[in-house]
């Protein structure tokens, strides 16, 4: 099979990683993804309808795909890294977790929701968020490296 362009491999990696991320986080979030909470808050709706659910899902996968695409462009085209991209992908996952903590979570009112949880629930939520983001990055790096060259 001929190799893909790195940006396309990164986009594919971001989309595939978003699927994995969804399966990891849905049990902990009980269906309340951060994009869904942000969209619902923007429309001032505590109970979002199907269109808000669809819109937030599209936003979630768009965000993941773009993150993978940007990762591939920066890692491969700018820094010319072609091996061990999974390591840099894990770093990407950590960066995305940090960015979520300063953007998505405050926008969604997520901190007040997390504070309302018991200590055990907060610890499980944190472990889930950390592992999901690191696995997301790992998959992006792995797919970008495997299909991009």
Secondary structure, 3 states (H helix, E strand, C coil): CCCCCHHHHHHHHHHHHHHHHHHHHHHHHCCCCHHHHHHHHHCCCCCCCHHHHHHHHHHHHHHHHHHHHHHHHHHHHHCCCCCCHHHHHHHHHHHHHHHHHHCHHHHHCHHHHHHCCCHHHHHHHHHHHHHHHHHHHHHHHHHHHHHCC
